[in-house]
Amino acid sequence: MNVNIQTVHFDADDKLVDYVTRKLEKLSTFHDRILKVDVYLKLDNVVHTIKDKVVEIRIHVPRHDFFAKASSKSFEDSFDAAMESIVSQIKRKKEKLAA
């Protein structure tokens, strides 16, 4: 599984990168043929004083892509919400294939 983490409008600290990487390792329990994972960490509303942390996750598997986007006041919360969405998408797709 190839993991690509990109940050937009800021530099991520090691703790955040470790958090994201550690959580992404658990994806293999839901799908065994994940080719590539793209994670985009963005600061939204950079012009204003209120900054929303946006996380986009795109997962590439053979013949299908999964995508989720979430935003909140912290990258960890945004990532967890996007990750939940991705996991439910993967489970739904597997159920359809099994039926």
Backbone as XML, in Angstrom:
<?xml version="1.0"?>
<chain id="A" units="angstrom">
  <residue number="1" name="MET">
    <atom name="N" x="0.855" y="-1.183" z="0.000"/>
    <atom name="CA" x="0.000" y="0.000" z="0.000"/>
    <atom name="C" x="0.898" y="1.242" z="0.000"/>
  </residue>
  <residue number="2" name="ASN">
    <atom name="N" x="0.700" y="2.074" z="-1.001"/>
    <atom name="CA" x="1.487" y="3.296" z="-1.157"/>
    <atom name="C" x="0.716" y="4.468" z="-0.550"/>
  </residue>
  <residue number="3" name="VAL">
    <atom name="N" x="1.295" y="5.119" z="0.452"/>
    <atom name="CA" x="0.629" y="6.228" z="1.146"/>
    <atom name="C" x="1.279" y="7.547" z="0.763"/>
  </residue>
  <residue number="4" name="ASN">
    <atom name="N" x="0.450" y="8.510" z="0.360"/>
    <atom name="CA" x="0.923" y="9.824" z="-0.033"/>
    <atom name="C" x="0.179" y="10.873" z="0.798"/>
  </residue>
  <residue number="5" name="ILE">
    <atom name="N" x="0.903" y="11.603" z="1.637"/>
    <atom name="CA" x="0.290" y="12.633" z="2.482"/>
    <atom name="C" x="0.758" y="13.995" z="1.992"/>
  </residue>
  <residue number="6" name="GLN">
    <atom name="N" x="-0.206" y="14.837" z="1.603"/>
    <atom name="CA" x="0.130" y="16.176" z="1.127"/>
    <atom name="C" x="-0.524" y="17.219" z="2.010"/>
  </residue>
  <residue number="7" name="THR">
    <atom name="N" x="0.226" y="18.290" z="2.276"/>
    <atom name="CA" x="-0.326" y="19.388" z="3.066"/>
    <atom name="C" x="-0.439" y="20.620" z="2.178"/>
  </residue>
  <residue number="8" name="VAL">
    <atom name="N" x="-1.518" y="21.382" z="2.384"/>
    <atom name="CA" x="-1.765" y="22.579" z="1.599"/>
    <atom name="C" x="-1.848" y="23.773" z="2.551"/>
  </residue>
  <residue number="9" name="HIS">
    <atom name="N" x="-1.072" y="24.816" z="2.296"/>
    <atom name="CA" x="-1.052" y="26.054" z="3.072"/>
    <atom name="C" x="-0.377" y="25.930" z="4.437"/>
  </residue>
  <residue number="10" name="PHE">
    <atom name="N" x="0.301" y="24.816" z="4.729"/>
    <atom name="CA" x="1.022" y="24.681" z="6.002"/>
    <atom name="C" x="1.935" y="23.462" z="5.938"/>
  </residue>
  <residue number="11" name="ASP">
    <atom name="N" x="2.788" y="23.315" z="6.938"/>
    <atom name="CA" x="3.638" y="22.135" z="7.061"/>
    <atom name="C" x="3.164" y="21.320" z="8.260"/>
  </residue>
  <residue number="12" name="ALA">
    <atom name="N" x="2.883" y="20.058" z="8.031"/>
    <atom name="CA" x="2.390" y="19.190" z="9.105"/>
    <atom name="C" x="3.537" y="18.799" z="10.024"/>
  </residue>
  <residue number="13" name="ASP">
    <atom name="N" x="3.269" y="18.757" z="11.320"/>
    <atom name="CA" x="4.288" y="18.290" z="12.252"/>
    <atom name="C" x="4.319" y="16.761" z="12.263"/>
  </residue>
  <residue number="14" name="ASP">
    <atom name="N" x="5.371" y="16.215" z="12.843"/>
    <atom name="CA" x="5.558" y="14.765" z="12.822"/>
    <atom name="C" x="4.446" y="14.020" z="13.551"/>
  </residue>
  <residue number="15" name="LYS">
    <atom name="N" x="3.913" y="14.625" z="14.620"/>
    <atom name="CA" x="2.844" y="13.965" z="15.378"/>
    <atom name="C" x="1.622" y="13.730" z="14.498"/>
  </residue>
  <residue number="16" name="LEU">
    <atom name="N" x="1.251" y="14.728" z="13.697"/>
    <atom name="CA" x="0.088" y="14.612" z="12.819"/>
    <atom name="C" x="0.333" y="13.567" z="11.735"/>
  </residue>
  <residue number="17" name="VAL">
    <atom name="N" x="1.500" y="13.578" z="11.147"/>
    <atom name="CA" x="1.834" y="12.598" z="10.105"/>
    <atom name="C" x="1.826" y="11.184" z="10.690"/>
  </residue>
  <residue number="18" name="ASP">
    <atom name="N" x="2.381" y="11.006" z="11.889"/>
    <atom name="CA" x="2.376" y="9.700" z="12.549"/>
    <atom name="C" x="0.956" y="9.238" z="12.838"/>
  </residue>
  <residue number="19" name="TYR">
    <atom name="N" x="0.108" y="10.171" z="13.298"/>
    <atom name="CA" x="-1.291" y="9.855" z="13.599"/>
    <atom name="C" x="-2.000" y="9.339" z="12.347"/>
  </residue>
  <residue number="20" name="VAL">
    <atom name="N" x="-1.846" y="10.060" z="11.251"/>
    <atom name="CA" x="-2.494" y="9.685" z="9.990"/>
    <atom name="C" x="-1.965" y="8.339" z="9.499"/>
  </residue>
  <residue number="21" name="THR">
    <atom name="N" x="-0.659" y="8.156" z="9.536"/>
    <atom name="CA" x="-0.050" y="6.913" z="9.064"/>
    <atom name="C" x="-0.507" y="5.720" z="9.892"/>
  </residue>
  <residue number="22" name="ARG">
    <atom name="N" x="-0.537" y="5.897" z="11.214"/>
    <atom name="CA" x="-0.951" y="4.814" z="12.111"/>
    <atom name="C" x="-2.397" y="4.394" z="11.822"/>
  </residue>
  <residue number="23" name="LYS">
    <atom name="N" x="-3.275" y="5.376" z="11.617"/>
    <atom name="CA" x="-4.683" y="5.068" z="11.335"/>
    <atom name="C" x="-4.844" y="4.392" z="9.970"/>
  </residue>
  <residue number="24" name="LEU">
    <atom name="N" x="-4.058" y="4.834" z="8.985"/>
    <atom name="CA" x="-4.172" y="4.277" z="7.639"/>
    <atom name="C" x="-3.729" y="2.818" z="7.589"/>
  </residue>
  <residue number="25" name="GLU">
    <atom name="N" x="-2.825" y="2.421" z="8.477"/>
    <atom name="CA" x="-2.367" y="1.034" z="8.497"/>
    <atom name="C" x="-3.514" y="0.072" z="8.791"/>
  </residue>
  <residue number="26" name="LYS">
    <atom name="N" x="-4.531" y="0.553" z="9.490"/>
    <atom name="CA" x="-5.666" y="-0.298" z="9.841"/>
    <atom name="C" x="-6.595" y="-0.553" z="8.655"/>
  </residue>
  <residue number="27" name="LEU">
    <atom name="N" x="-6.423" y="0.210" z="7.559"/>
    <atom name="CA" x="-7.278" y="0.037" z="6.387"/>
    <atom name="C" x="-7.169" y="-1.354" z="5.777"/>
  </residue>
  <residue number="28" name="SER">
    <atom name="N" x="-6.007" y="-1.964" z="5.894"/>
    <atom name="CA" x="-5.804" y="-3.275" z="5.277"/>
    <atom name="C" x="-6.706" y="-4.346" z="5.893"/>
  </residue>
  <residue number="29" name="THR">
    <atom name="N" x="-7.259" y="-4.087" z="7.076"/>
    <atom name="CA" x="-8.192" y="-5.057" z="7.663"/>
    <atom name="C" x="-9.537" y="-5.022" z="6.944"/>
  </residue>
  <residue number="30" name="PHE">
    <atom name="N" x="-9.845" y="-3.919" z="6.261"/>
    <atom name="CA" x="-11.131" y="-3.795" z="5.578"/>
    <atom name="C" x="-11.042" y="-4.171" z="4.096"/>
  </residue>
  <residue number="31" name="HIS">
    <atom name="N" x="-9.893" y="-3.928" z="3.484"/>
    <atom name="CA" x="-9.716" y="-4.258" z="2.067"/>
    <atom name="C" x="-8.272" y="-4.692" z="1.861"/>
  </residue>
  <residue number="32" name="ASP">
    <atom name="N" x="-8.086" y="-5.856" z="1.246"/>
    <atom name="CA" x="-6.733" y="-6.397" z="1.145"/>
    <atom name="C" x="-6.008" y="-6.016" z="-0.141"/>
  </residue>
  <residue number="33" name="ARG">
    <atom name="N" x="-6.679" y="-5.291" z="-1.051"/>
    <atom name="CA" x="-6.040" y="-4.955" z="-2.323"/>
    <atom name="C" x="-5.926" y="-3.447" z="-2.532"/>
  </residue>
  <residue number="34" name="ILE">
    <atom name="N" x="-5.643" y="-2.707" z="-1.484"/>
    <atom name="CA" x="-5.483" y="-1.254" z="-1.599"/>
    <atom name="C" x="-4.141" y="-0.972" z="-2.270"/>
  </residue>
  <residue number="35" name="LEU">
    <atom name="N" x="-4.199" y="-0.234" z="-3.381"/>
    <atom name="CA" x="-2.984" y="0.079" z="-4.124"/>
    <atom name="C" x="-2.336" y="1.358" z="-3.621"/>
  </residue>
  <residue number="36" name="LYS">
    <atom name="N" x="-3.159" y="2.387" z="-3.439"/>
    <atom name="CA" x="-2.607" y="3.706" z="-3.137"/>
    <atom name="C" x="-3.590" y="4.486" z="-2.281"/>
  </residue>
  <residue number="37" name="VAL">
    <atom name="N" x="-3.069" y="5.258" z="-1.343"/>
    <atom name="CA" x="-3.881" y="6.120" z="-0.495"/>
    <atom name="C" x="-3.324" y="7.543" z="-0.595"/>
  </residue>
  <residue number="38" name="ASP">
    <atom name="N" x="-4.184" y="8.481" z="-0.982"/>
    <atom name="CA" x="-3.807" y="9.891" z="-1.017"/>
    <atom name="C" x="-4.547" y="10.611" z="0.101"/>
  </residue>
  <residue number="39" name="VAL">
    <atom name="N" x="-3.805" y="11.329" z="0.930"/>
    <atom name="CA" x="-4.402" y="12.115" z="2.008"/>
    <atom name="C" x="-4.004" y="13.570" z="1.799"/>
  </residue>
  <residue number="40" name="TYR">
    <atom name="N" x="-4.998" y="14.447" z="1.765"/>
    <atom name="CA" x="-4.747" y="15.875" z="1.612"/>
    <atom name="C" x="-5.183" y="16.581" z="2.890"/>
  </residue>
  <residue number="41" name="LEU">
    <atom name="N" x="-4.261" y="17.278" z="3.507"/>
    <atom name="CA" x="-4.548" y="18.051" z="4.713"/>
    <atom name="C" x="-4.519" y="19.521" z="4.307"/>
  </residue>
  <residue number="42" name="LYS">
    <atom name="N" x="-5.654" y="20.200" z="4.476"/>
    <atom name="CA" x="-5.753" y="21.585" z="4.005"/>
    <atom name="C" x="-6.258" y="22.505" z="5.104"/>
  </residue>
  <residue number="43" name="LEU">
    <atom name="N" x="-5.801" y="23.738" z="5.041"/>
    <atom name="CA" x="-6.354" y="24.793" z="5.889"/>
    <atom name="C" x="-7.332" y="25.579" z="5.030"/>
  </residue>
  <residue number="44" name="ASP">
    <atom name="N" x="-8.585" y="25.620" z="5.453"/>
    <atom name="CA" x="-9.596" y="26.365" z="4.724"/>
    <atom name="C" x="-9.775" y="27.725" z="5.393"/>
  </residue>
  <residue number="45" name="ASN">
    <atom name="N" x="-10.259" y="28.694" z="4.673"/>
    <atom name="CA" x="-10.458" y="30.058" z="5.202"/>
    <atom name="C" x="-9.159" y="30.636" z="5.733"/>
  </residue>
  <residue number="46" name="VAL">
    <atom name="N" x="-8.095" y="30.509" z="4.992"/>
    <atom name="CA" x="-6.790" y="31.000" z="5.436"/>
    <atom name="C" x="-6.802" y="32.525" z="5.577"/>
  </residue>
  <residue number="47" name="VAL">
    <atom name="N" x="-7.620" y="33.194" z="4.786"/>
    <atom name="CA" x="-7.677" y="34.650" z="4.822"/>
    <atom name="C" x="-8.252" y="35.138" z="6.147"/>
  </residue>
  <residue number="48" name="HIS">
    <atom name="N" x="-9.228" y="34.414" z="6.665"/>
    <atom name="CA" x="-9.888" y="34.811" z="7.909"/>
    <atom name="C" x="-9.119" y="34.267" z="9.106"/>
  </residue>
  <residue number="49" name="THR">
    <atom name="N" x="-9.489" y="34.704" z="10.288"/>
    <atom name="CA" x="-8.813" y="34.215" z="11.490"/>
    <atom name="C" x="-9.275" y="32.810" z="11.858"/>
  </residue>
  <residue number="50" name="ILE">
    <atom name="N" x="-10.506" y="32.452" z="11.488"/>
    <atom name="CA" x="-11.016" y="31.105" z="11.785"/>
    <atom name="C" x="-10.499" y="30.161" z="10.711"/>
  </residue>
  <residue number="51" name="LYS">
    <atom name="N" x="-9.793" y="29.133" z="11.143"/>
    <atom name="CA" x="-9.250" y="28.182" z="10.191"/>
    <atom name="C" x="-9.926" y="26.829" z="10.380"/>
  </residue>
  <residue number="52" name="ASP">
    <atom name="N" x="-10.558" y="26.349" z="9.328"/>
    <atom name="CA" x="-11.116" y="25.007" z="9.341"/>
    <atom name="C" x="-10.068" y="24.046" z="8.802"/>
  </residue>
  <residue number="53" name="LYS">
    <atom name="N" x="-9.960" y="22.909" z="9.460"/>
    <atom name="CA" x="-9.011" y="21.889" z="9.022"/>
    <atom name="C" x="-9.765" y="20.890" z="8.155"/>
  </residue>
  <residue number="54" name="VAL">
    <atom name="N" x="-9.387" y="20.799" z="6.896"/>
    <atom name="CA" x="-10.061" y="19.930" z="5.939"/>
    <atom name="C" x="-9.156" y="18.745" z="5.624"/>
  </residue>
  <residue number="55" name="VAL">
    <atom name="N" x="-9.747" y="17.553" z="5.647"/>
    <atom name="CA" x="-9.020" y="16.337" z="5.301"/>
    <atom name="C" x="-9.755" y="15.649" z="4.157"/>
  </residue>
  <residue number="56" name="GLU">
    <atom name="N" x="-9.021" y="15.312" z="3.114"/>
    <atom name="CA" x="-9.571" y="14.541" z="2.004"/>
    <atom name="C" x="-8.773" y="13.251" z="1.898"/>
  </residue>
  <residue number="57" name="ILE">
    <atom name="N" x="-9.488" y="12.133" z="1.787"/>
    <atom name="CA" x="-8.834" y="10.832" z="1.651"/>
    <atom name="C" x="-9.338" y="10.191" z="0.353"/>
  </residue>
  <residue number="58" name="ARG">
    <atom name="N" x="-8.402" y="9.772" z="-0.481"/>
    <atom name="CA" x="-8.760" y="9.055" z="-1.706"/>
    <atom name="C" x="-8.015" y="7.726" z="-1.683"/>
  </residue>
  <residue number="59" name="ILE">
    <atom name="N" x="-8.778" y="6.634" z="-1.840"/>
    <atom name="CA" x="-8.192" y="5.293" z="-1.805"/>
    <atom name="C" x="-8.408" y="4.632" z="-3.152"/>
  </residue>
  <residue number="60" name="HIS">
    <atom name="N" x="-7.328" y="4.121" z="-3.719"/>
    <atom name="CA" x="-7.384" y="3.460" z="-5.012"/>
    <atom name="C" x="-7.286" y="1.950" z="-4.809"/>
  </residue>
  <residue number="61" name="VAL">
    <atom name="N" x="-8.297" y="1.239" z="-5.288"/>
    <atom name="CA" x="-8.278" y="-0.222" z="-5.307"/>
    <atom name="C" x="-8.554" y="-0.629" z="-6.759"/>
  </residue>
  <residue number="62" name="PRO">
    <atom name="N" x="-8.270" y="-1.863" z="-7.126"/>
    <atom name="CA" x="-8.530" y="-2.259" z="-8.518"/>
    <atom name="C" x="-9.996" y="-2.023" z="-8.912"/>
  </residue>
  <residue number="63" name="ARG">
    <atom name="N" x="-10.198" y="-1.315" z="-10.000"/>
    <atom name="CA" x="-11.507" y="-1.030" z="-10.595"/>
    <atom name="C" x="-12.416" y="-0.148" z="-9.739"/>
  </residue>
  <residue number="64" name="HIS">
    <atom name="N" x="-11.884" y="0.520" z="-8.716"/>
    <atom name="CA" x="-12.737" y="1.401" z="-7.907"/>
    <atom name="C" x="-11.891" y="2.377" z="-7.095"/>
  </residue>
  <residue number="65" name="ASP">
    <atom name="N" x="-12.464" y="3.554" z="-6.849"/>
    <atom name="CA" x="-11.838" y="4.543" z="-5.971"/>
    <atom name="C" x="-12.825" y="4.922" z="-4.881"/>
  </residue>
  <residue number="66" name="PHE">
    <atom name="N" x="-12.318" y="5.154" z="-3.699"/>
    <atom name="CA" x="-13.134" y="5.645" z="-2.591"/>
    <atom name="C" x="-12.650" y="7.048" z="-2.241"/>
  </residue>
  <residue number="67" name="PHE">
    <atom name="N" x="-13.590" y="7.930" z="-1.893"/>
    <atom name="CA" x="-13.219" y="9.303" z="-1.565"/>
    <atom name="C" x="-14.067" y="9.806" z="-0.408"/>
  </residue>
  <residue number="68" name="ALA">
    <atom name="N" x="-13.430" y="10.520" z="0.506"/>
    <atom name="CA" x="-14.163" y="11.142" z="1.613"/>
    <atom name="C" x="-13.489" y="12.458" z="1.959"/>
  </residue>
  <residue number="69" name="LYS">
    <atom name="N" x="-14.325" y="13.408" z="2.392"/>
    <atom name="CA" x="-13.828" y="14.727" z="2.773"/>
    <atom name="C" x="-14.545" y="15.145" z="4.049"/>
  </residue>
  <residue number="70" name="ALA">
    <atom name="N" x="-13.794" y="15.701" z="4.993"/>
    <atom name="CA" x="-14.396" y="16.160" z="6.244"/>
    <atom name="C" x="-13.638" y="17.383" z="6.736"/>
  </residue>
  <residue number="71" name="SER">
    <atom name="N" x="-14.361" y="18.246" z="7.463"/>
    <atom name="CA" x="-13.681" y="19.411" z="8.036"/>
    <atom name="C" x="-14.191" y="19.650" z="9.453"/>
  </residue>
  <residue number="72" name="SER">
    <atom name="N" x="-13.284" y="20.120" z="10.293"/>
    <atom name="CA" x="-13.624" y="20.474" z="11.666"/>
    <atom name="C" x="-12.534" y="21.415" z="12.173"/>
  </residue>
  <residue number="73" name="LYS">
    <atom name="N" x="-12.502" y="21.619" z="13.486"/>
    <atom name="CA" x="-11.516" y="22.538" z="14.056"/>
    <atom name="C" x="-10.159" y="21.894" z="14.316"/>
  </residue>
  <residue number="74" name="SER">
    <atom name="N" x="-10.066" y="20.565" z="14.190"/>
    <atom name="CA" x="-8.770" y="19.907" z="14.348"/>
    <atom name="C" x="-8.582" y="18.856" z="13.257"/>
  </residue>
  <residue number="75" name="PHE">
    <atom name="N" x="-7.346" y="18.648" z="12.859"/>
    <atom name="CA" x="-7.065" y="17.673" z="11.808"/>
    <atom name="C" x="-7.409" y="16.259" z="12.258"/>
  </residue>
  <residue number="76" name="GLU">
    <atom name="N" x="-7.204" y="15.966" z="13.540"/>
    <atom name="CA" x="-7.504" y="14.621" z="14.036"/>
    <atom name="C" x="-8.994" y="14.314" z="13.896"/>
  </residue>
  <residue number="77" name="ASP">
    <atom name="N" x="-9.856" y="15.259" z="14.302"/>
    <atom name="CA" x="-11.305" y="15.051" z="14.182"/>
    <atom name="C" x="-11.725" y="14.931" z="12.724"/>
  </residue>
  <residue number="78" name="SER">
    <atom name="N" x="-11.168" y="15.790" z="11.874"/>
    <atom name="CA" x="-11.493" y="15.740" z="10.447"/>
    <atom name="C" x="-11.059" y="14.406" z="9.846"/>
  </residue>
  <residue number="79" name="PHE">
    <atom name="N" x="-9.850" y="13.981" z="10.203"/>
    <atom name="CA" x="-9.347" y="12.715" z="9.664"/>
    <atom name="C" x="-10.202" y="11.539" z="10.124"/>
  </residue>
  <residue number="80" name="ASP">
    <atom name="N" x="-10.570" y="11.530" z="11.418"/>
    <atom name="CA" x="-11.394" y="10.435" z="11.939"/>
    <atom name="C" x="-12.746" y="10.374" z="11.230"/>
  </residue>
  <residue number="81" name="ALA">
    <atom name="N" x="-13.358" y="11.532" z="10.978"/>
    <atom name="CA" x="-14.663" y="11.560" z="10.302"/>
    <atom name="C" x="-14.526" y="11.058" z="8.863"/>
  </residue>
  <residue number="82" name="ALA">
    <atom name="N" x="-13.503" y="11.500" z="8.164"/>
    <atom name="CA" x="-13.286" y="11.052" z="6.790"/>
    <atom name="C" x="-12.972" y="9.557" z="6.758"/>
  </residue>
  <residue number="83" name="MET">
    <atom name="N" x="-12.208" y="9.096" z="7.735"/>
    <atom name="CA" x="-11.845" y="7.680" z="7.806"/>
    <atom name="C" x="-13.081" y="6.805" z="8.036"/>
  </residue>
  <residue number="84" name="GLU">
    <atom name="N" x="-13.975" y="7.257" z="8.920"/>
    <atom name="CA" x="-15.229" y="6.522" z="9.153"/>
    <atom name="C" x="-16.017" y="6.389" z="7.864"/>
  </residue>
  <residue number="85" name="SER">
    <atom name="N" x="-16.096" y="7.478" z="7.111"/>
    <atom name="CA" x="-16.822" y="7.464" z="5.850"/>
    <atom name="C" x="-16.195" y="6.488" z="4.855"/>
  </residue>
  <residue number="86" name="ILE">
    <atom name="N" x="-14.878" y="6.497" z="4.766"/>
    <atom name="CA" x="-14.165" y="5.585" z="3.858"/>
    <atom name="C" x="-14.423" y="4.129" z="4.247"/>
  </residue>
  <residue number="87" name="VAL">
    <atom name="N" x="-14.339" y="3.832" z="5.535"/>
    <atom name="CA" x="-14.536" y="2.457" z="6.007"/>
    <atom name="C" x="-15.953" y="1.988" z="5.681"/>
  </residue>
  <residue number="88" name="SER">
    <atom name="N" x="-16.946" y="2.855" z="5.887"/>
    <atom name="CA" x="-18.318" y="2.446" z="5.573"/>
    <atom name="C" x="-18.508" y="2.267" z="4.068"/>
  </residue>
  <residue number="89" name="GLN">
    <atom name="N" x="-17.841" y="3.089" z="3.253"/>
    <atom name="CA" x="-17.915" y="2.914" z="1.799"/>
    <atom name="C" x="-17.324" y="1.571" z="1.384"/>
  </residue>
  <residue number="90" name="ILE">
    <atom name="N" x="-16.181" y="1.223" z="1.974"/>
    <atom name="CA" x="-15.529" y="-0.044" z="1.648"/>
    <atom name="C" x="-16.426" y="-1.212" z="2.051"/>
  </residue>
  <residue number="91" name="LYS">
    <atom name="N" x="-17.016" y="-1.131" z="3.243"/>
    <atom name="CA" x="-17.888" y="-2.212" z="3.711"/>
    <atom name="C" x="-19.105" y="-2.356" z="2.809"/>
  </residue>
  <residue number="92" name="ARG">
    <atom name="N" x="-19.700" y="-1.228" z="2.407"/>
    <atom name="CA" x="-20.864" y="-1.259" z="1.515"/>
    <atom name="C" x="-20.506" y="-1.886" z="0.193"/>
  </residue>
  <residue number="93" name="LYS">
    <atom name="N" x="-19.372" y="-1.530" z="-0.362"/>
    <atom name="CA" x="-18.929" y="-2.069" z="-1.654"/>
    <atom name="C" x="-18.702" y="-3.572" z="-1.538"/>
  </residue>
  <residue number="94" name="LYS">
    <atom name="N" x="-18.109" y="-4.013" z="-0.433"/>
    <atom name="CA" x="-17.866" y="-5.455" z="-0.246"/>
    <atom name="C" x="-19.186" y="-6.218" z="-0.120"/>
  </residue>
  <residue number="95" name="GLU">
    <atom name="N" x="-20.175" y="-5.612" z="0.573"/>
    <atom name="CA" x="-21.476" y="-6.259" z="0.709"/>
    <atom name="C" x="-22.147" y="-6.410" z="-0.649"/>
  </residue>
  <residue number="96" name="LYS">
    <atom name="N" x="-22.042" y="-5.392" z="-1.497"/>
    <atom name="CA" x="-22.626" y="-5.465" z="-2.843"/>
    <atom name="C" x="-21.962" y="-6.554" z="-3.670"/>
  </residue>
  <residue number="97" name="LEU">
    <atom name="N" x="-20.645" y="-6.660" z="-3.555"/>
    <atom name="CA" x="-19.931" y="-7.662" z="-4.306"/>
    <atom name="C" x="-20.261" y="-9.075" z="-3.821"/>
  </residue>
  <residue number="98" name="ALA">
    <atom name="N" x="-20.484" y="-9.214" z="-2.526"/>
    <atom name="CA" x="-20.793" y="-10.523" z="-1.959"/>
    <atom name="C" x="-22.210" y="-10.979" z="-2.291"/>
  </residue>
  <residue number="99" name="ALA">
    <atom name="N" x="-23.102" y="-10.006" z="-2.487"/>
    <atom name="CA" x="-24.514" y="-10.348" z="-2.748"/>
    <atom name="C" x="-24.729" y="-10.854" z="-4.151"/>
  </residue>
</chain>
